[in-house]
């Protein structure tokens, strides 16, 4: 058997990103199979995992990112690399993380210029499933509704309604665009408050699935006119459109947003892939919202980062078996991983990025 790749677990430096890709229990599994694992000092602190826990799991601690990149060959992180990371990545590195390259040609070019190979969590597919995107989609769907409820408060500039209503007052209305994993979780979270939920998708199967989740969820085929009509009296709109590896289509126009009541809220989960709302732009948790056409917009690109402990545990469990395969040098042998390669040796290989 060929020598195992040394695994490096990096500290995230994107603003307000507190997740870590591998929790101590997952590191212990890698060490048990004979893998050398390096974890950057304090990388897990904001998720509630101490350096001592990683040492007890058998990891080595790297004092800083410079040491970690020098020690490791397989770099495992959560979010796409930004400038501080890009300065340290080398051609021999294998990068494994969320990349979302379709709306980010600058990052795509930077990775190609470095000459490395990069596999994106969101493009690893098992049949029709996206197993490494699913746990974060679940969390983002639920967080989108929690955020929507918060920003509907009058004190936050919203309409001043309780989404689920109370006896003697009508419940609010939530429109969910996209009935995949994120959309299903958003719809279910909204329905649990007592709100009336209308979910749009182009798949009849997806609509059947989402309607079966709760009696106050209605599934509707996503005609543009139907979405526009539903938004006219919507309190909260959640964008959850996904085309794996590709830029999200702009399904909601400025005119449709302008037709919403003032003080309504839009949360665009698909902002990582460019967003499906014409008026949306990327934000982060330092300044998460802005107002366009009288409507509050939230376009945080790392929505699950609000709950880093939960998100890190869910992500780590999902990616561990794939990290093990990569450490064993099985990138090209295992179809879901090889199909998930975005950049190889400095060249774009993912078909969606070449279109």
C-alpha positions as CSV (number, residue, x, y, z in Angstrom):
1,X,0.0,0.0,0.0
2,X,1.3,3.5,-0.9
3,X,2.1,5.9,1.9
4,X,-0.8,7.7,3.4
5,X,-1.2,11.5,2.8
6,X,-0.6,13.6,5.9
7,X,-3.9,15.4,6.8
8,X,-4.1,19.0,7.8
9,X,-7.1,20.5,9.5
10,X,-7.0,24.2,9.0
11,X,-8.4,27.1,11.1
12,X,-11.0,29.1,9.2
13,X,-10.2,32.7,8.6
14,X,-13.3,33.8,6.6
15,X,-15.0,36.5,8.7
16,X,-17.3,35.1,11.4
17,X,-16.6,31.5,10.4
18,X,-16.3,29.4,13.5
19,X,-16.7,25.8,12.1
20,X,-14.0,23.2,11.9
21,X,-14.0,20.4,9.3
22,X,-13.1,17.5,11.6
23,X,-14.0,17.1,15.3
24,X,-11.7,15.3,17.7
25,X,-13.6,11.9,17.4
26,X,-13.1,12.0,13.6
27,X,-9.4,12.8,14.0
28,X,-9.1,9.8,16.3
29,X,-10.6,7.6,13.6
30,X,-7.9,8.8,11.1
31,X,-5.1,8.3,13.6
32,X,-6.4,4.8,14.4
33,X,-6.0,3.8,10.7
34,X,-2.4,5.0,10.8
35,X,-2.8,8.5,9.4
36,X,-0.7,11.4,10.5
37,X,-3.0,14.4,11.3
38,X,-2.1,18.0,11.9
39,X,-4.5,20.4,13.4
40,X,-3.8,24.2,13.5
41,X,-3.7,25.4,17.1
42,X,-7.0,26.9,18.4
43,X,-8.8,25.8,15.1
44,X,-11.7,24.2,17.1
45,X,-12.0,26.7,19.9
46,X,-15.0,28.6,18.5
47,X,-16.9,25.3,17.9
48,X,-16.2,24.2,21.5
49,X,-13.3,21.8,20.8
50,X,-10.0,22.4,22.6
51,X,-6.4,21.8,21.5
52,X,-6.2,19.3,24.4
53,X,-9.0,17.2,22.9
54,X,-7.2,17.1,19.5
55,X,-3.9,16.1,21.2
56,X,-5.8,13.3,23.1
57,X,-7.2,12.1,19.8
58,X,-3.6,11.6,18.6
59,X,-3.3,14.8,16.4
60,X,-0.2,16.9,16.2
61,X,-0.7,20.7,16.7
62,X,0.6,23.1,14.2
63,X,1.5,26.5,15.7
64,X,0.1,28.4,12.8
65,X,-1.1,28.1,9.2
66,X,2.4,28.3,7.9
67,X,3.4,25.2,9.8
68,X,0.2,23.4,8.9
69,X,0.6,23.9,5.2
70,X,4.2,22.9,5.4
71,X,3.4,19.6,7.3
72,X,0.2,18.5,5.5
73,X,-0.5,17.2,2.0
74,X,-4.3,16.8,2.2
75,X,-5.8,20.1,3.4
76,X,-9.3,19.7,4.9
77,X,-11.2,22.9,5.7
78,X,-14.8,24.1,5.7
79,X,-15.1,27.2,3.5
80,X,-13.3,28.2,0.3
81,X,-9.7,29.5,0.7
82,X,-9.3,33.3,0.9
83,X,-6.2,35.3,0.4
84,X,-4.3,34.2,3.6
85,X,-4.9,30.6,2.6
86,X,-4.1,31.1,-1.1
87,X,-0.7,32.5,-0.2
88,X,0.3,29.2,1.5
89,X,-1.3,26.6,-0.8
90,X,1.2,24.7,-3.0
91,X,0.9,22.6,-6.2
92,X,1.4,19.4,-4.2
93,X,-1.6,20.1,-2.0
94,X,-4.9,18.3,-2.3
95,X,-7.6,20.6,-1.1
96,X,-11.0,19.3,0.2
97,X,-13.6,21.8,1.3
98,X,-16.7,23.8,0.1
99,X,-15.5,25.7,-3.0
100,X,-18.6,27.1,-4.8
101,X,-16.5,28.1,-7.8
102,X,-19.3,28.7,-10.3
103,X,-20.0,32.3,-9.2
104,X,-16.3,33.0,-8.3
105,X,-14.0,33.0,-11.4
106,X,-11.3,34.9,-9.4
107,X,-10.9,32.0,-7.0
108,X,-11.1,29.5,-9.8
109,X,-8.2,31.3,-11.6
110,X,-6.2,31.5,-8.4
111,X,-6.5,27.7,-7.7
112,X,-5.5,27.0,-11.3
113,X,-2.5,29.3,-11.1
114,X,-1.3,27.5,-7.9
115,X,-1.5,24.2,-9.8
116,X,-3.1,22.1,-7.1
117,X,-6.0,19.7,-7.2
118,X,-9.2,20.6,-5.4
119,X,-12.3,18.5,-4.6
120,X,-15.4,20.4,-3.5
121,X,-17.7,19.0,-0.9
122,X,-20.7,20.3,-2.8
123,X,-19.9,18.4,-6.0
124,X,-19.3,14.9,-4.5
125,X,-22.4,12.9,-5.6
126,X,-23.7,9.5,-4.6
127,X,-26.3,8.7,-7.2
128,X,-28.6,11.8,-7.1
129,X,-27.6,12.6,-3.5
130,X,-25.1,15.3,-2.4
131,X,-24.0,13.7,0.9
132,X,-21.5,16.4,1.9
133,X,-23.8,19.3,1.1
134,X,-26.9,17.8,2.7
135,X,-26.0,18.4,6.4
136,X,-25.2,22.1,5.8
137,X,-28.3,22.4,3.6
138,X,-30.4,21.0,6.5
139,X,-29.0,23.5,8.9
140,X,-29.2,26.5,6.5
141,X,-32.8,25.7,5.8
142,X,-33.7,25.8,9.5
143,X,-31.5,28.8,10.2
144,X,-33.1,30.8,7.4
145,X,-36.5,30.6,9.1
146,X,-35.0,31.4,12.5
147,X,-33.4,34.5,10.9
148,X,-36.6,35.4,9.1
149,X,-38.6,35.3,12.3
150,X,-36.0,37.6,13.9
151,X,-35.9,40.1,11.1
152,X,-39.7,40.2,10.9
153,X,-39.7,41.8,14.4
154,X,-40.6,45.5,14.3
155,X,-37.5,46.3,16.3
156,X,-35.4,44.9,13.4
157,X,-37.3,46.9,10.7
158,X,-39.7,44.1,9.8
159,X,-43.4,44.0,9.5
160,X,-43.9,43.3,13.2
161,X,-45.7,40.0,12.9
162,X,-45.4,36.7,14.7
163,X,-44.9,34.2,11.9
164,X,-47.1,31.5,13.4
165,X,-49.9,33.9,14.6
166,X,-52.0,33.3,17.7
167,X,-55.7,32.8,18.3
168,X,-57.4,35.9,16.9
169,X,-54.6,36.8,14.6
170,X,-53.7,35.3,11.2
171,X,-50.5,33.3,10.7
172,X,-47.8,34.6,8.4
173,X,-47.0,33.3,4.9
174,X,-43.7,31.8,3.9
175,X,-42.7,31.2,0.3
176,X,-39.9,28.6,-0.3
177,X,-38.3,28.5,-3.7
178,X,-36.7,25.1,-4.3
179,X,-37.9,21.9,-2.6
180,X,-34.5,20.1,-2.2
181,X,-32.9,19.4,1.2
182,X,-32.5,23.1,2.1
183,X,-36.0,24.0,1.0
184,X,-37.6,21.0,2.8
185,X,-35.9,22.0,6.0
186,X,-36.9,25.6,5.6
187,X,-40.5,24.6,4.8
188,X,-40.7,22.2,7.8
189,X,-39.3,24.8,10.2
190,X,-41.7,27.4,9.0
191,X,-44.7,25.0,9.1
192,X,-43.8,24.1,12.7
193,X,-44.4,27.7,13.7
194,X,-47.9,27.5,12.3
195,X,-47.2,29.7,9.3
196,X,-48.8,28.9,5.9
197,X,-46.1,27.7,3.6
198,X,-46.0,27.6,-0.2
199,X,-43.1,25.7,-1.7
200,X,-42.1,25.9,-5.4
201,X,-40.1,23.3,-7.4
202,X,-40.0,21.9,-11.0
203,X,-40.0,18.3,-9.7
204,X,-43.4,16.7,-9.1
205,X,-41.7,14.1,-6.8
206,X,-40.1,16.9,-4.8
207,X,-43.5,18.7,-4.4
208,X,-45.1,15.4,-3.3
209,X,-42.4,14.9,-0.7
210,X,-42.6,18.5,0.7
211,X,-46.4,18.5,0.9
212,X,-46.3,15.2,2.9
213,X,-44.2,16.9,5.5
214,X,-47.0,19.0,7.1
215,X,-50.6,19.8,6.4
216,X,-49.8,23.6,6.1
217,X,-47.3,23.2,3.3
218,X,-48.6,23.5,-0.3
219,X,-46.4,22.4,-3.2
220,X,-46.6,24.4,-6.5
221,X,-44.9,24.0,-9.8
222,X,-42.4,26.9,-10.2
223,X,-43.9,29.0,-12.9
224,X,-42.5,32.5,-12.8
225,X,-46.0,34.0,-12.7
226,X,-47.0,31.7,-9.8
227,X,-43.9,32.7,-7.8
228,X,-44.6,36.4,-8.4
229,X,-48.3,36.0,-7.3
230,X,-47.3,34.1,-4.1
231,X,-44.8,36.8,-3.2
232,X,-47.3,39.6,-3.3
233,X,-48.5,38.8,0.3
234,X,-45.5,36.8,1.5
235,X,-43.9,37.7,4.9
236,X,-40.8,35.6,4.4
237,X,-39.3,34.3,1.1
238,X,-36.5,31.7,1.3
239,X,-34.4,31.1,-1.9
240,X,-33.2,27.5,-1.9
241,X,-32.5,26.7,-5.6
242,X,-29.6,24.4,-6.4
243,X,-28.0,23.1,-9.6
244,X,-25.0,21.0,-8.5
245,X,-21.7,22.7,-9.3
246,X,-23.4,25.4,-11.4
247,X,-24.4,29.0,-10.8
248,X,-27.9,29.4,-9.3
249,X,-30.5,30.7,-11.8
250,X,-32.1,34.1,-11.0
251,X,-35.7,33.1,-10.5
252,X,-36.8,36.1,-8.5
253,X,-36.7,39.5,-10.3
254,X,-36.4,43.0,-8.8
255,X,-40.0,43.6,-9.9
256,X,-41.2,40.5,-7.9
257,X,-39.3,41.8,-4.8
258,X,-40.9,45.2,-5.2
259,X,-44.3,43.6,-5.2
260,X,-43.7,42.2,-1.7
261,X,-45.1,44.2,1.3
262,X,-42.6,46.6,3.0
263,X,-40.9,45.0,6.0
264,X,-41.0,41.6,4.5
265,X,-37.9,39.4,4.6
266,X,-35.9,37.4,2.0
267,X,-33.2,34.9,2.9
268,X,-31.2,33.4,0.0
269,X,-29.6,30.1,1.0
270,X,-28.4,29.7,-2.6
271,X,-26.1,32.8,-2.3
272,X,-23.1,30.5,-2.1
273,X,-23.8,29.6,-5.8
274,X,-24.5,33.2,-6.8
275,X,-28.1,33.5,-5.4
276,X,-31.5,33.1,-7.0
277,X,-32.8,36.6,-6.1
278,X,-31.9,39.5,-8.5
279,X,-31.7,42.0,-5.7
280,X,-29.5,39.8,-3.4
281,X,-25.8,40.3,-2.7
282,X,-23.5,38.3,-0.5
283,X,-23.1,39.4,3.1
284,X,-21.6,37.9,6.3
285,X,-22.6,37.8,9.9
286,X,-20.8,41.1,10.7
287,X,-23.5,42.9,8.7
288,X,-25.9,40.3,7.6
289,X,-28.8,42.2,6.1
290,X,-29.7,45.2,3.9
291,X,-32.9,46.6,2.5
292,X,-33.9,46.8,-1.2
293,X,-37.3,47.7,-2.5
294,X,-38.5,48.0,1.1
295,X,-37.7,44.4,1.8
296,X,-35.0,43.1,4.2
297,X,-32.5,40.9,2.5
298,X,-30.1,38.3,4.1
299,X,-27.4,36.8,1.9
300,X,-24.9,35.3,4.4
301,X,-22.7,32.9,2.5
302,X,-21.9,30.7,5.5
303,X,-25.3,30.5,7.2
304,X,-24.6,27.3,9.2
305,X,-21.6,29.2,10.7
306,X,-24.1,30.7,13.2
307,X,-24.3,27.3,14.9
308,X,-20.7,26.1,14.6
309,X,-20.8,23.3,17.2
310,X,-23.8,21.6,15.6
311,X,-22.6,22.3,12.1
312,X,-19.0,21.0,12.8
313,X,-20.3,17.7,14.3
314,X,-22.7,17.2,11.3
315,X,-20.1,18.1,8.7
316,X,-17.3,16.0,10.3
317,X,-19.5,12.9,10.3
318,X,-20.4,13.4,6.7
319,X,-16.9,13.9,5.3
320,X,-14.9,11.4,7.4
321,X,-15.2,8.4,5.1
322,X,-14.2,10.5,2.2
323,X,-11.2,12.0,4.0
324,X,-10.1,8.4,4.8
325,X,-10.3,7.5,1.1
326,X,-8.3,10.6,0.1
327,X,-5.7,9.9,2.7
328,X,-5.3,6.4,1.3
329,X,-4.8,7.8,-2.2
330,X,-8.1,6.7,-3.6
331,X,-9.1,10.0,-5.3
332,X,-9.1,8.6,-8.8
333,X,-10.4,5.1,-7.7
334,X,-13.6,6.2,-6.1
335,X,-16.1,7.6,-8.5
336,X,-17.9,10.1,-6.3
337,X,-14.6,11.7,-5.3
338,X,-13.1,11.7,-8.8
339,X,-16.3,13.2,-10.1
340,X,-16.2,15.9,-7.4
341,X,-12.8,17.2,-8.6
342,X,-13.2,20.9,-9.7
343,X,-9.5,21.6,-10.5
344,X,-6.8,19.1,-11.2
345,X,-3.2,20.0,-11.5
346,X,-4.1,23.6,-12.2
347,X,-6.8,22.8,-14.8
348,X,-10.6,23.1,-14.6
349,X,-12.2,19.7,-15.0
350,X,-15.7,20.0,-13.6
351,X,-18.0,20.2,-16.6
352,X,-20.3,22.8,-15.0
353,X,-17.4,25.2,-14.7
354,X,-16.4,24.8,-18.3
355,X,-19.8,25.8,-19.7
